[in-house]
Amino acid sequence: MKKVAARKGSKSPATAAPANTWMIHEKALKEFERGVGLLQKQSYSEALERFQTIVTGFPQEKELTDRAQAYTRICRNLLDQREPQPRKPEDFFYYGVIKANEADYDEAVKLLERALQNNPKDEKVHYVLASTLALKGERREALAHLQQAIELNATNRIYARNDPDFEPLRDDENFQNLIHPEEM
């Protein structure tokens, strides 16, 4: 059988395709890496766009497209995730603490007040509510809840002496009387 010599200057389809396929693969891979990076930065909507670009723009990259579809579902789930809601009475306290730590004081106060409705004699709830109200600048209410917390458990007096959340109340005479009754 005779072999036909390739013509100079013309490319056979077999040699042109791999170079083009390689470039497409590189573009898809870079897009995928950007998506993963955005996902790690918790930029879910931007990551979702990158993964969708791979799914729609590079259908020939089957393995990468499959992975991008999986990450697309993950991004959508994370974007659709709703904040968990308290179910049990003690959950209101824990969610209130979380919100206070996130400096969402208004939401923390609502949750902690709900916790008090369930258990009005819970010294922990009174204490955290007092510290949250102090940070919020509501001195009178903060002092009332701190007093209640101390009456329910005298150890709260010691905690309040060193708690930075009560810094806004340090100059208040009523606060000083609560945390240092021996000096009265």
Secondary structure as UniProt FT lines:
FT   TURN            8..9
FT   HELIX           13..40
FT   TURN            41..42
FT   HELIX           44..57
FT   TURN            59..60
FT   HELIX           62..80
FT   HELIX           89..101
FT   TURN            102..103
FT   HELIX           105..118
FT   TURN            120..121
FT   HELIX           123..136
FT   HELIX           139..152
FT   HELIX           155..162
FT   HELIX           164..169
FT   TURN            170..171
FT   HELIX           173..179
FT   HELIX           181..183
//
